Amino acid sequence: MQTFFLTHKEINIAEFAKIIGINSTLLHNYIRGWKKPSKERESQILDAIHNLGGMYAKAAF
């Protein structure tokens, strides 16, 4: 998860945290490795990343 957010800086962390319903400071702490999410929280974040990817994949121009 840390590598994903550090290599995809186009994702606004504060907005992403708002979408999944967690505090943006807490998400920043997870990304920086200062705190470790529970397995449930990690699963919630990864599911949201996959959902975001699915929305991008379905985008038609």
Buried (B, 14 or more C-beta within 10 A) or exposed (E): BEEEBEEEEEEEBEEBBEEBEBEBEBBBBBBEEEEEBEEEBEEBBEEBBEEBEEEEEEEEE
